[in-house]
C-alpha cells in the first residue's frame, strides 16, 4: 500500500480522487482547490454530487518534526445555519482514479 501523502502530493485540480479512512469508509470526488507545500502541508478539497447537492470533503496533513502527520478527512456540514467542518477520521489510503489531463485529452472524441 502506497503512502497516502505521496498520492495526495501528486493530485492536480479536477483529478478524480478516492480516499479510504481507517474505518473503511470511502470518500470520492473531484479535487479543487489543491494545496501542496513540500515539508509543510497538504490540503485538498474534494467535491462530489451536482451543483445543487454538492458534498465537500477536505483532506489535510501537516509536516511535523521530520515526518508527516496522518492525513485527516473532514466533511462540510451544510445542515448547520452557518455551516462547519466536521471531523470524519484519519486516511488509510488515497488513489487518483482519473486525471484531469486524461479527461481533457478525450474532450474532442465523438461517441
Biopython code that builds the backbone (N, CA, C, O; Angstrom):
import numpy as np
from Bio.PDB.StructureBuilder import StructureBuilder

atoms = [
    (1, "UNK", "N", (0.852, -1.163, 0.000)),
    (1, "UNK", "CA", (0.000, 0.000, 0.000)),
    (1, "UNK", "C", (0.908, 1.239, 0.000)),
    (1, "UNK", "O", (1.818, 1.359, 0.821)),
    (2, "UNK", "N", (0.643, 2.150, -0.932)),
    (2, "UNK", "CA", (1.442, 3.361, -1.059)),
    (2, "UNK", "C", (1.046, 4.379, 0.016)),
    (2, "UNK", "O", (-0.108, 4.450, 0.439)),
    (3, "UNK", "N", (2.029, 5.155, 0.437)),
    (3, "UNK", "CA", (1.811, 6.206, 1.431)),
    (3, "UNK", "C", (0.793, 7.208, 0.891)),
    (3, "UNK", "O", (0.983, 7.729, -0.208)),
    (4, "UNK", "N", (-0.288, 7.494, 1.635)),
    (4, "UNK", "CA", (-1.300, 8.427, 1.131)),
    (4, "UNK", "C", (-0.747, 9.830, 0.889)),
    (4, "UNK", "O", (-1.243, 10.531, 0.007)),
    (5, "UNK", "N", (0.260, 10.258, 1.640)),
    (5, "UNK", "CA", (0.844, 11.584, 1.422)),
    (5, "UNK", "C", (1.457, 11.661, 0.031)),
    (5, "UNK", "O", (1.302, 12.671, -0.655)),
    (6, "UNK", "N", (2.136, 10.630, -0.385)),
    (6, "UNK", "CA", (2.749, 10.602, -1.725)),
    (6, "UNK", "C", (1.688, 10.759, -2.816)),
    (6, "UNK", "O", (1.891, 11.490, -3.785)),
    (7, "UNK", "N", (0.568, 10.074, -2.654)),
    (7, "UNK", "CA", (-0.521, 10.183, -3.630)),
    (7, "UNK", "C", (-1.158, 11.563, -3.576)),
    (7, "UNK", "O", (-1.381, 12.183, -4.616)),
    (8, "UNK", "N", (-1.453, 12.051, -2.378)),
    (8, "UNK", "CA", (-2.091, 13.365, -2.239)),
    (8, "UNK", "C", (-1.200, 14.479, -2.795)),
    (8, "UNK", "O", (-1.705, 15.456, -3.347)),
    (9, "UNK", "N", (0.104, 14.340, -2.655)),
    (9, "UNK", "CA", (1.037, 15.344, -3.177)),
    (9, "UNK", "C", (1.020, 15.395, -4.698)),
    (9, "UNK", "O", (1.433, 16.392, -5.291)),
    (10, "UNK", "N", (0.551, 14.340, -5.328)),
    (10, "UNK", "CA", (0.534, 14.233, -6.787)),
    (10, "UNK", "C", (-0.804, 14.661, -7.403)),
    (10, "UNK", "O", (-0.929, 14.698, -8.627)),
    (11, "UNK", "N", (-1.799, 14.982, -6.578)),
    (11, "UNK", "CA", (-3.132, 15.358, -7.063)),
    (11, "UNK", "C", (-3.102, 16.741, -7.707)),
    (11, "UNK", "O", (-2.494, 17.673, -7.181)),
    (12, "UNK", "N", (-3.766, 16.853, -8.847)),
    (12, "UNK", "CA", (-3.919, 18.121, -9.560)),
    (12, "UNK", "C", (-5.397, 18.530, -9.510)),
    (12, "UNK", "O", (-6.273, 17.677, -9.371)),
    (13, "UNK", "N", (-5.670, 19.837, -9.624)),
    (13, "UNK", "CA", (-7.076, 20.268, -9.657)),
    (13, "UNK", "C", (-7.859, 19.522, -10.741)),
    (13, "UNK", "O", (-7.362, 19.301, -11.845)),
    (14, "UNK", "N", (-9.075, 19.145, -10.407)),
    (14, "UNK", "CA", (-10.026, 18.448, -11.275)),
    (14, "UNK", "C", (-9.744, 16.949, -11.422)),
    (14, "UNK", "O", (-10.491, 16.262, -12.118)),
    (15, "UNK", "N", (-8.685, 16.420, -10.786)),
    (15, "UNK", "CA", (-8.494, 14.971, -10.763)),
    (15, "UNK", "C", (-9.621, 14.350, -9.947)),
    (15, "UNK", "O", (-10.132, 14.965, -9.012)),
    (16, "UNK", "N", (-10.005, 13.128, -10.306)),
    (16, "UNK", "CA", (-10.994, 12.386, -9.517)),
    (16, "UNK", "C", (-10.213, 11.538, -8.515)),
    (16, "UNK", "O", (-9.347, 10.751, -8.898)),
    (17, "UNK", "N", (-10.528, 11.705, -7.221)),
    (17, "UNK", "CA", (-9.749, 11.098, -6.143)),
    (17, "UNK", "C", (-10.668, 10.313, -5.211)),
    (17, "UNK", "O", (-11.809, 10.698, -4.958)),
    (18, "UNK", "N", (-10.133, 9.200, -4.708)),
    (18, "UNK", "CA", (-10.847, 8.430, -3.678)),
    (18, "UNK", "C", (-9.902, 8.238, -2.502)),
    (18, "UNK", "O", (-8.743, 7.867, -2.688)),
    (19, "UNK", "N", (-10.391, 8.489, -1.297)),
    (19, "UNK", "CA", (-9.625, 8.202, -0.089)),
    (19, "UNK", "C", (-10.420, 7.208, 0.753)),
    (19, "UNK", "O", (-11.650, 7.233, 0.788)),
    (20, "UNK", "N", (-9.683, 6.341, 1.423)),
    (20, "UNK", "CA", (-10.282, 5.363, 2.325)),
    (20, "UNK", "C", (-9.834, 5.702, 3.735)),
    (20, "UNK", "O", (-8.641, 5.844, 4.004)),
    (21, "UNK", "N", (-10.795, 5.830, 4.627)),
    (21, "UNK", "CA", (-10.499, 6.148, 6.017)),
    (21, "UNK", "C", (-10.132, 4.881, 6.782)),
    (21, "UNK", "O", (-10.373, 3.771, 6.307)),
    (22, "UNK", "N", (-9.559, 5.043, 7.942)),
    (22, "UNK", "CA", (-9.178, 3.890, 8.766)),
    (22, "UNK", "C", (-10.370, 2.998, 9.091)),
    (22, "UNK", "O", (-10.211, 1.788, 9.258)),
    (23, "UNK", "N", (-11.574, 3.590, 9.183)),
    (23, "UNK", "CA", (-12.772, 2.804, 9.498)),
    (23, "UNK", "C", (-13.366, 2.113, 8.267)),
    (23, "UNK", "O", (-14.396, 1.446, 8.369)),
    (24, "UNK", "N", (-12.716, 2.271, 7.091)),
    (24, "UNK", "CA", (-13.169, 1.626, 5.867)),
    (24, "UNK", "C", (-14.059, 2.488, 4.989)),
    (24, "UNK", "O", (-14.304, 2.140, 3.834)),
    (25, "UNK", "N", (-14.549, 3.605, 5.512)),
    (25, "UNK", "CA", (-15.401, 4.492, 4.719)),
    (25, "UNK", "C", (-14.600, 5.100, 3.569)),
    (25, "UNK", "O", (-13.440, 5.475, 3.735)),
    (26, "UNK", "N", (-15.240, 5.191, 2.397)),
    (26, "UNK", "CA", (-14.579, 5.775, 1.233)),
    (26, "UNK", "C", (-15.244, 7.080, 0.833)),
    (26, "UNK", "O", (-16.469, 7.195, 0.817)),
    (27, "UNK", "N", (-14.402, 8.071, 0.508)),
    (27, "UNK", "CA", (-14.855, 9.368, 0.038)),
    (27, "UNK", "C", (-14.306, 9.555, -1.361)),
    (27, "UNK", "O", (-13.162, 9.196, -1.637)),
    (28, "UNK", "N", (-15.118, 10.116, -2.245)),
    (28, "UNK", "CA", (-14.693, 10.264, -3.628)),
    (28, "UNK", "C", (-15.206, 11.589, -4.175)),
    (28, "UNK", "O", (-16.303, 12.033, -3.837)),
    (29, "UNK", "N", (-14.399, 12.210, -5.021)),
    (29, "UNK", "CA", (-14.831, 13.453, -5.637)),
    (29, "UNK", "C", (-13.752, 14.075, -6.501)),
    (29, "UNK", "O", (-12.644, 13.552, -6.617)),
    (30, "UNK", "N", (-14.100, 15.205, -7.106)),
    (30, "UNK", "CA", (-13.153, 15.980, -7.924)),
    (30, "UNK", "C", (-12.370, 16.917, -7.023)),
    (30, "UNK", "O", (-12.938, 17.558, -6.138)),
    (31, "UNK", "N", (-11.072, 16.997, -7.246)),
    (31, "UNK", "CA", (-10.191, 17.826, -6.435)),
    (31, "UNK", "C", (-10.241, 19.285, -6.875)),
    (31, "UNK", "O", (-10.265, 19.594, -8.066)),
    (32, "UNK", "N", (-10.256, 20.156, -5.903)),
    (32, "UNK", "CA", (-10.156, 21.586, -6.171)),
    (32, "UNK", "C", (-10.706, 22.354, -4.999)),
    (32, "UNK", "O", (-11.861, 22.124, -4.640)),
    (33, "UNK", "N", (-9.994, 23.219, -4.396)),
    (33, "UNK", "CA", (-8.596, 23.558, -4.643)),
    (33, "UNK", "C", (-7.631, 22.505, -4.089)),
    (33, "UNK", "O", (-7.988, 21.671, -3.257)),
    (34, "UNK", "N", (-6.390, 22.584, -4.591)),
    (34, "UNK", "CA", (-5.323, 21.682, -4.166)),
    (34, "UNK", "C", (-4.161, 22.541, -3.681)),
    (34, "UNK", "O", (-3.701, 23.431, -4.396)),
    (35, "UNK", "N", (-3.694, 22.278, -2.481)),
    (35, "UNK", "CA", (-2.541, 22.993, -1.934)),
    (35, "UNK", "C", (-1.528, 21.972, -1.445)),
    (35, "UNK", "O", (-1.841, 21.140, -0.594)),
    (36, "UNK", "N", (-0.311, 22.033, -1.982)),
    (36, "UNK", "CA", (0.767, 21.166, -1.507)),
    (36, "UNK", "C", (2.027, 21.997, -1.370)),
    (36, "UNK", "O", (2.504, 22.596, -2.334)),
    (37, "UNK", "N", (2.557, 22.025, -0.160)),
    (37, "UNK", "CA", (3.811, 22.710, 0.128)),
    (37, "UNK", "C", (4.742, 21.661, 0.727)),
    (37, "UNK", "O", (4.551, 21.252, 1.873)),
    (38, "UNK", "N", (5.758, 21.215, -0.039)),
    (38, "UNK", "CA", (6.649, 20.152, 0.445)),
    (38, "UNK", "C", (7.197, 20.472, 1.841)),
    (38, "UNK", "O", (7.605, 21.597, 2.131)),
    (39, "UNK", "N", (7.192, 19.469, 2.668)),
    (39, "UNK", "CA", (7.659, 19.539, 4.051)),
    (39, "UNK", "C", (7.000, 20.666, 4.844)),
    (39, "UNK", "O", (7.605, 21.255, 5.739)),
    (40, "UNK", "N", (5.743, 20.951, 4.493)),
    (40, "UNK", "CA", (4.963, 21.931, 5.276)),
    (40, "UNK", "C", (3.527, 21.459, 5.466)),
    (40, "UNK", "O", (3.094, 21.219, 6.593)),
    (41, "UNK", "N", (2.768, 21.321, 4.334)),
    (41, "UNK", "CA", (1.377, 20.877, 4.471)),
    (41, "UNK", "C", (0.812, 20.448, 3.126)),
    (41, "UNK", "O", (1.328, 20.798, 2.064)),
    (42, "UNK", "N", (-0.265, 19.679, 3.209)),
    (42, "UNK", "CA", (-1.052, 19.302, 2.041)),
    (42, "UNK", "C", (-2.517, 19.492, 2.420)),
    (42, "UNK", "O", (-2.935, 19.133, 3.521)),
    (43, "UNK", "N", (-3.289, 20.059, 1.502)),
    (43, "UNK", "CA", (-4.727, 20.265, 1.720)),
    (43, "UNK", "C", (-5.424, 20.128, 0.377)),
    (43, "UNK", "O", (-5.084, 20.813, -0.588)),
    (44, "UNK", "N", (-6.402, 19.237, 0.329)),
    (44, "UNK", "CA", (-7.157, 19.002, -0.900)),
    (44, "UNK", "C", (-8.635, 19.004, -0.549)),
    (44, "UNK", "O", (-9.067, 18.346, 0.398)),
    (45, "UNK", "N", (-9.394, 19.746, -1.321)),
    (45, "UNK", "CA", (-10.842, 19.716, -1.152)),
    (45, "UNK", "C", (-11.416, 18.852, -2.267)),
    (45, "UNK", "O", (-11.063, 19.011, -3.435)),
    (46, "UNK", "N", (-12.299, 17.943, -1.895)),
    (46, "UNK", "CA", (-12.989, 17.083, -2.862)),
    (46, "UNK", "C", (-14.460, 17.462, -2.880)),
    (46, "UNK", "O", (-15.056, 17.734, -1.838)),
    (47, "UNK", "N", (-15.040, 17.476, -4.076)),
    (47, "UNK", "CA", (-16.471, 17.739, -4.220)),
    (47, "UNK", "C", (-17.100, 16.602, -5.011)),
    (47, "UNK", "O", (-16.571, 16.152, -6.027)),
    (48, "UNK", "N", (-18.242, 16.153, -4.513)),
    (48, "UNK", "CA", (-18.985, 15.130, -5.236)),
    (48, "UNK", "C", (-20.437, 15.578, -5.321)),
    (48, "UNK", "O", (-20.862, 16.483, -4.603)),
    (49, "UNK", "N", (-21.187, 14.939, -6.200)),
    (49, "UNK", "CA", (-22.580, 15.328, -6.396)),
    (49, "UNK", "C", (-22.689, 16.460, -7.400)),
    (49, "UNK", "O", (-21.695, 16.868, -8.000)),
    (50, "UNK", "N", (-23.903, 16.965, -7.580)),
    (50, "UNK", "CA", (-24.099, 18.059, -8.533)),
    (50, "UNK", "C", (-24.036, 19.401, -7.813)),
    (50, "UNK", "O", (-23.873, 19.451, -6.594)),
    (51, "UNK", "N", (-24.165, 20.472, -8.562)),
    (51, "UNK", "CA", (-24.014, 21.815, -8.010)),
    (51, "UNK", "C", (-24.996, 22.071, -6.866)),
    (51, "UNK", "O", (-24.619, 22.641, -5.842)),
    (52, "UNK", "N", (-26.247, 21.655, -7.033)),
    (52, "UNK", "CA", (-27.265, 21.902, -6.011)),
    (52, "UNK", "C", (-27.124, 21.022, -4.773)),
    (52, "UNK", "O", (-27.575, 21.398, -3.691)),
    (53, "UNK", "N", (-26.507, 19.861, -4.922)),
    (53, "UNK", "CA", (-26.387, 18.917, -3.808)),
    (53, "UNK", "C", (-24.939, 18.463, -3.630)),
    (53, "UNK", "O", (-24.682, 17.286, -3.380)),
    (54, "UNK", "N", (-24.008, 19.381, -3.756)),
    (54, "UNK", "CA", (-22.589, 19.045, -3.645)),
    (54, "UNK", "C", (-22.225, 18.678, -2.204)),
    (54, "UNK", "O", (-22.702, 19.285, -1.245)),
    (55, "UNK", "N", (-21.377, 17.680, -2.089)),
    (55, "UNK", "CA", (-20.802, 17.292, -0.812)),
    (55, "UNK", "C", (-19.338, 17.692, -0.874)),
    (55, "UNK", "O", (-18.642, 17.387, -1.843)),
    (56, "UNK", "N", (-18.878, 18.372, 0.157)),
    (56, "UNK", "CA", (-17.491, 18.837, 0.195)),
    (56, "UNK", "C", (-16.725, 18.099, 1.285)),
    (56, "UNK", "O", (-17.183, 17.976, 2.421)),
    (57, "UNK", "N", (-15.542, 17.609, 0.907)),
    (57, "UNK", "CA", (-14.640, 16.974, 1.854)),
    (57, "UNK", "C", (-13.309, 17.713, 1.803)),
    (57, "UNK", "O", (-12.946, 18.285, 0.775)),
    (58, "UNK", "N", (-12.593, 17.699, 2.903)),
    (58, "UNK", "CA", (-11.256, 18.263, 2.946)),
    (58, "UNK", "C", (-10.323, 17.213, 3.517)),
    (58, "UNK", "O", (-10.610, 16.608, 4.550)),
    (59, "UNK", "N", (-9.200, 16.999, 2.836)),
    (59, "UNK", "CA", (-8.182, 16.072, 3.284)),
    (59, "UNK", "C", (-6.942, 16.904, 3.569)),
    (59, "UNK", "O", (-6.506, 17.669, 2.709)),
    (60, "UNK", "N", (-6.371, 16.772, 4.746)),
    (60, "UNK", "CA", (-5.220, 17.598, 5.065)),
    (60, "UNK", "C", (-4.263, 16.954, 6.042)),
    (60, "UNK", "O", (-4.639, 16.101, 6.845)),
    (61, "UNK", "N", (-2.999, 17.389, 5.952)),
    (61, "UNK", "CA", (-1.958, 16.940, 6.873)),
    (61, "UNK", "C", (-0.864, 17.995, 6.908)),
    (61, "UNK", "O", (-0.691, 18.771, 5.968)),
    (62, "UNK", "N", (-0.137, 18.006, 8.004)),
    (62, "UNK", "CA", (0.989, 18.922, 8.151)),
    (62, "UNK", "C", (2.257, 18.123, 8.416)),
    (62, "UNK", "O", (2.224, 17.014, 8.949)),
    (63, "UNK", "N", (3.365, 18.722, 8.028)),
    (63, "UNK", "CA", (4.682, 18.124, 8.261)),
    (63, "UNK", "C", (5.181, 18.599, 9.617)),
    (63, "UNK", "O", (5.281, 19.801, 9.864)),
    (64, "UNK", "N", (5.493, 17.653, 10.490)),
    (64, "UNK", "CA", (5.937, 17.999, 11.843)),
    (64, "UNK", "C", (7.181, 17.189, 12.212)),
    (64, "UNK", "O", (7.187, 15.964, 12.090)),
    (65, "UNK", "N", (8.199, 17.853, 12.649)),
    (65, "UNK", "CA", (9.404, 17.220, 13.173)),
    (65, "UNK", "C", (9.875, 16.030, 12.325)),
    (65, "UNK", "O", (9.905, 14.892, 12.794)),
    (66, "UNK", "N", (10.229, 16.305, 11.113)),
    (66, "UNK", "CA", (10.821, 15.320, 10.205)),
    (66, "UNK", "C", (9.874, 14.234, 9.705)),
    (66, "UNK", "O", (10.337, 13.209, 9.206)),
    (67, "UNK", "N", (8.557, 14.429, 9.823)),
    (67, "UNK", "CA", (7.627, 13.429, 9.313)),
    (67, "UNK", "C", (6.251, 14.063, 9.111)),
    (67, "UNK", "O", (5.914, 15.080, 9.718)),
    (68, "UNK", "N", (5.479, 13.434, 8.247)),
    (68, "UNK", "CA", (4.098, 13.886, 8.004)),
    (68, "UNK", "C", (3.175, 13.289, 9.049)),
    (68, "UNK", "O", (3.312, 12.119, 9.405)),
    (69, "UNK", "N", (2.229, 14.090, 9.546)),
    (69, "UNK", "CA", (1.180, 13.531, 10.383)),
    (69, "UNK", "C", (0.239, 12.737, 9.477)),
    (69, "UNK", "O", (0.250, 12.910, 8.259)),
    (70, "UNK", "N", (-0.559, 11.882, 10.067)),
    (70, "UNK", "CA", (-1.528, 11.103, 9.291)),
    (70, "UNK", "C", (-2.565, 12.059, 8.709)),
    (70, "UNK", "O", (-3.128, 12.876, 9.438)),
    (71, "UNK", "N", (-2.825, 11.968, 7.392)),
    (71, "UNK", "CA", (-3.852, 12.842, 6.813)),
    (71, "UNK", "C", (-5.215, 12.563, 7.449)),
    (71, "UNK", "O", (-5.544, 11.421, 7.772)),
    (72, "UNK", "N", (-5.991, 13.620, 7.619)),
    (72, "UNK", "CA", (-7.315, 13.503, 8.212)),
    (72, "UNK", "C", (-8.355, 14.076, 7.259)),
    (72, "UNK", "O", (-8.070, 14.993, 6.488)),
    (73, "UNK", "N", (-9.558, 13.527, 7.323)),
    (73, "UNK", "CA", (-10.660, 13.972, 6.457)),
    (73, "UNK", "C", (-11.708, 14.691, 7.289)),
    (73, "UNK", "O", (-11.980, 14.342, 8.438)),
    (74, "UNK", "N", (-12.289, 15.715, 6.660)),
    (74, "UNK", "CA", (-13.417, 16.440, 7.247)),
    (74, "UNK", "C", (-14.486, 16.605, 6.169)),
    (74, "UNK", "O", (-14.188, 16.605, 4.974)),
    (75, "UNK", "N", (-15.730, 16.744, 6.611)),
    (75, "UNK", "CA", (-16.858, 16.960, 5.699)),
    (75, "UNK", "C", (-17.493, 18.289, 6.072)),
    (75, "UNK", "O", (-17.631, 18.618, 7.250)),
    (76, "UNK", "N", (-17.877, 19.051, 5.050)),
    (76, "UNK", "CA", (-18.546, 20.320, 5.312)),
    (76, "UNK", "C", (-20.007, 20.041, 5.569)),
    (76, "UNK", "O", (-20.699, 19.471, 4.725)),
    (77, "UNK", "N", (-20.474, 20.440, 6.725)),
    (77, "UNK", "CA", (-21.851, 20.179, 7.141)),
    (77, "UNK", "C", (-22.712, 21.400, 6.830)),
    (77, "UNK", "O", (-22.638, 22.411, 7.528)),
    (78, "UNK", "N", (-23.520, 21.303, 5.791)),
    (78, "UNK", "CA", (-24.370, 22.427, 5.386)),
    (78, "UNK", "C", (-25.687, 22.457, 6.154)),
    (78, "UNK", "O", (-26.482, 23.380, 5.980)),
    (79, "UNK", "N", (-25.924, 21.464, 6.995)),
    (79, "UNK", "CA", (-27.168, 21.426, 7.756)),
    (79, "UNK", "C", (-27.194, 22.468, 8.863)),
    (79, "UNK", "O", (-28.269, 22.881, 9.298)),
    (80, "UNK", "N", (-26.028, 22.898, 9.324)),
    (80, "UNK", "CA", (-25.981, 23.950, 10.335)),
    (80, "UNK", "C", (-26.164, 25.297, 9.654)),
    (80, "UNK", "O", (-25.788, 25.479, 8.496)),
    (81, "UNK", "N", (-26.735, 26.219, 10.376)),
    (81, "UNK", "CA", (-27.067, 27.525, 9.809)),
    (81, "UNK", "C", (-25.865, 28.197, 9.147)),
    (81, "UNK", "O", (-25.997, 28.737, 8.049)),
    (82, "UNK", "N", (-24.707, 28.177, 9.785)),
    (82, "UNK", "CA", (-23.527, 28.822, 9.229)),
    (82, "UNK", "C", (-22.588, 27.820, 8.578)),
    (82, "UNK", "O", (-21.584, 28.219, 7.988)),
    (83, "UNK", "N", (-22.881, 26.555, 8.667)),
    (83, "UNK", "CA", (-22.016, 25.518, 8.115)),
    (83, "UNK", "C", (-20.750, 25.372, 8.938)),
    (83, "UNK", "O", (-20.275, 26.335, 9.539)),
    (84, "UNK", "N", (-20.211, 24.176, 8.962)),
    (84, "UNK", "CA", (-18.964, 23.933, 9.680)),
    (84, "UNK", "C", (-18.337, 22.642, 9.178)),
    (84, "UNK", "O", (-19.016, 21.786, 8.611)),
    (85, "UNK", "N", (-17.026, 22.513, 9.393)),
    (85, "UNK", "CA", (-16.307, 21.303, 9.038)),
    (85, "UNK", "C", (-16.408, 20.309, 10.190)),
    (85, "UNK", "O", (-16.166, 20.661, 11.344)),
    (86, "UNK", "N", (-16.765, 19.069, 9.874)),
    (86, "UNK", "CA", (-16.930, 18.008, 10.868)),
    (86, "UNK", "C", (-15.880, 16.927, 10.605)),
    (86, "UNK", "O", (-15.774, 16.417, 9.490)),
    (87, "UNK", "N", (-15.105, 16.581, 11.635)),
    (87, "UNK", "CA", (-14.066, 15.555, 11.507)),
    (87, "UNK", "C", (-14.683, 14.205, 11.163)),
    (87, "UNK", "O", (-15.704, 13.814, 11.727)),
    (88, "UNK", "N", (-14.043, 13.491, 10.221)),
    (88, "UNK", "CA", (-14.521, 12.172, 9.810)),
    (88, "UNK", "C", (-13.558, 11.060, 10.209)),
    (88, "UNK", "O", (-13.987, 9.935, 10.465)),
    (89, "UNK", "N", (-12.260, 11.359, 10.265)),
    (89, "UNK", "CA", (-11.279, 10.347, 10.645)),
    (89, "UNK", "C", (-10.012, 10.432, 9.829)),
    (89, "UNK", "O", (-9.883, 11.255, 8.922)),
    (90, "UNK", "N", (-9.069, 9.554, 10.175)),
    (90, "UNK", "CA", (-7.775, 9.519, 9.502)),
    (90, "UNK", "C", (-7.854, 8.733, 8.198)),
    (90, "UNK", "O", (-8.668, 7.822, 8.049)),
    (91, "UNK", "N", (-6.994, 9.105, 7.265)),
    (91, "UNK", "CA", (-6.946, 8.489, 5.945)),
    (91, "UNK", "C", (-5.962, 7.319, 5.955)),
    (91, "UNK", "O", (-4.818, 7.465, 6.385)),
    (92, "UNK", "N", (-6.414, 6.161, 5.479)),
    (92, "UNK", "CA", (-5.573, 4.971, 5.372)),
    (92, "UNK", "C", (-4.882, 4.911, 4.018)),
    (92, "UNK", "O", (-3.702, 4.570, 3.928)),
    (93, "UNK", "N", (-5.629, 5.246, 2.954)),
    (93, "UNK", "CA", (-5.039, 5.215, 1.614)),
    (93, "UNK", "C", (-5.752, 6.204, 0.707)),
    (93, "UNK", "O", (-6.880, 6.620, 0.973)),
    (94, "UNK", "N", (-5.069, 6.569, -0.365)),
    (94, "UNK", "CA", (-5.613, 7.511, -1.344)),
    (94, "UNK", "C", (-5.270, 7.020, -2.738)),
    (94, "UNK", "O", (-4.229, 6.397, -2.947)),
    (95, "UNK", "N", (-6.149, 7.303, -3.694)),
    (95, "UNK", "CA", (-5.931, 6.895, -5.080)),
    (95, "UNK", "C", (-6.467, 7.964, -6.018)),
    (95, "UNK", "O", (-7.521, 8.553, -5.778)),
    (96, "UNK", "N", (-5.723, 8.202, -7.090)),
    (96, "UNK", "CA", (-6.198, 9.084, -8.154)),
    (96, "UNK", "C", (-6.889, 8.186, -9.166)),
    (96, "UNK", "O", (-6.244, 7.357, -9.808)),
    (97, "UNK", "N", (-8.199, 8.348, -9.311)),
    (97, "UNK", "CA", (-8.991, 7.485, -10.187)),
    (97, "UNK", "C", (-8.964, 7.953, -11.632)),
    (97, "UNK", "O", (-9.003, 7.143, -12.558)),
    (98, "UNK", "N", (-8.899, 9.268, -11.817)),
    (98, "UNK", "CA", (-8.912, 9.828, -13.171)),
    (98, "UNK", "C", (-8.178, 11.162, -13.133)),
    (98, "UNK", "O", (-8.445, 12.013, -12.284)),
    (99, "UNK", "N", (-7.263, 11.323, -14.053)),
    (99, "UNK", "CA", (-6.519, 12.578, -14.170)),
    (99, "UNK", "C", (-7.328, 13.573, -14.975)),
    (99, "UNK", "O", (-7.972, 13.204, -15.956)),
    (100, "UNK", "N", (-7.300, 14.832, -14.569)),
    (100, "UNK", "CA", (-7.996, 15.873, -15.328)),
    (100, "UNK", "C", (-7.410, 15.969, -16.729)),
    (100, "UNK", "O", (-8.140, 16.240, -17.682)),
    (101, "UNK", "N", (-6.103, 15.752, -16.874)),
    (101, "UNK", "CA", (-5.468, 15.808, -18.198)),
    (101, "UNK", "C", (-5.991, 14.696, -19.105)),
    (101, "UNK", "O", (-6.080, 14.885, -20.318)),
    (102, "UNK", "N", (-6.339, 13.538, -18.536)),
    (102, "UNK", "CA", (-6.918, 12.450, -19.338)),
    (102, "UNK", "C", (-8.282, 12.853, -19.877)),
    (102, "UNK", "O", (-8.613, 12.543, -21.022)),
    (103, "UNK", "N", (-9.077, 13.543, -19.062)),
    (103, "UNK", "CA", (-10.394, 13.992, -19.500)),
    (103, "UNK", "C", (-10.266, 15.024, -20.609)),
    (103, "UNK", "O", (-11.033, 14.998, -21.571)),
    (104, "UNK", "N", (-9.297, 15.939, -20.484)),
    (104, "UNK", "CA", (-9.094, 16.968, -21.498)),
    (104, "UNK", "C", (-8.669, 16.358, -22.819)),
    (104, "UNK", "O", (-9.082, 16.820, -23.883)),
    (105, "UNK", "N", (-7.823, 15.296, -22.755)),
    (105, "UNK", "CA", (-7.365, 14.633, -23.974)),
    (105, "UNK", "C", (-8.509, 14.019, -24.749)),
    (105, "UNK", "O", (-8.447, 13.916, -25.974)),
    (106, "UNK", "N", (-9.570, 13.602, -24.036)),
    (106, "UNK", "CA", (-10.706, 12.934, -24.676)),
    (106, "UNK", "C", (-11.842, 13.910, -25.014)),
    (106, "UNK", "O", (-12.863, 13.495, -25.562)),
    (107, "UNK", "N", (-11.678, 15.191, -24.696)),
    (107, "UNK", "CA", (-12.783, 16.130, -24.851)),
    (107, "UNK", "C", (-13.239, 16.266, -26.306)),
    (107, "UNK", "O", (-14.395, 16.608, -26.557)),
    (108, "UNK", "N", (-12.349, 16.004, -27.263)),
    (108, "UNK", "CA", (-12.722, 16.124, -28.667)),
    (108, "UNK", "C", (-13.226, 14.827, -29.276)),
    (108, "UNK", "O", (-13.596, 14.798, -30.449)),
    (109, "UNK", "N", (-13.247, 13.754, -28.493)),
    (109, "UNK", "CA", (-13.705, 12.467, -29.027)),
    (109, "UNK", "C", (-15.202, 12.473, -29.310)),
    (109, "UNK", "O", (-15.983, 13.146, -28.637)),
    (110, "UNK", "N", (-15.575, 11.705, -30.324)),
    (110, "UNK", "CA", (-17.004, 11.522, -30.617)),
    (110, "UNK", "C", (-17.381, 10.095, -30.284)),
    (110, "UNK", "O", (-16.596, 9.161, -30.452)),
    (111, "UNK", "N", (-18.590, 9.956, -29.813)),
    (111, "UNK", "CA", (-19.061, 8.600, -29.459)),
    (111, "UNK", "C", (-19.575, 7.879, -30.674)),
    (111, "UNK", "O", (-20.010, 6.732, -30.573)),
]
sb = StructureBuilder()
sb.init_structure("model")
sb.init_model(0)
sb.init_chain("A")
sb.init_seg("    ")
for serial, (resi, resn, name, xyz) in enumerate(atoms, 1):
    if name == "N":
        sb.init_residue(resn, " ", resi, " ")
    sb.init_atom(name, np.array(xyz, "f"), 0.0, 1.0, " ", f" {name:<3s}", serial, name[0])
structure = sb.get_structure()
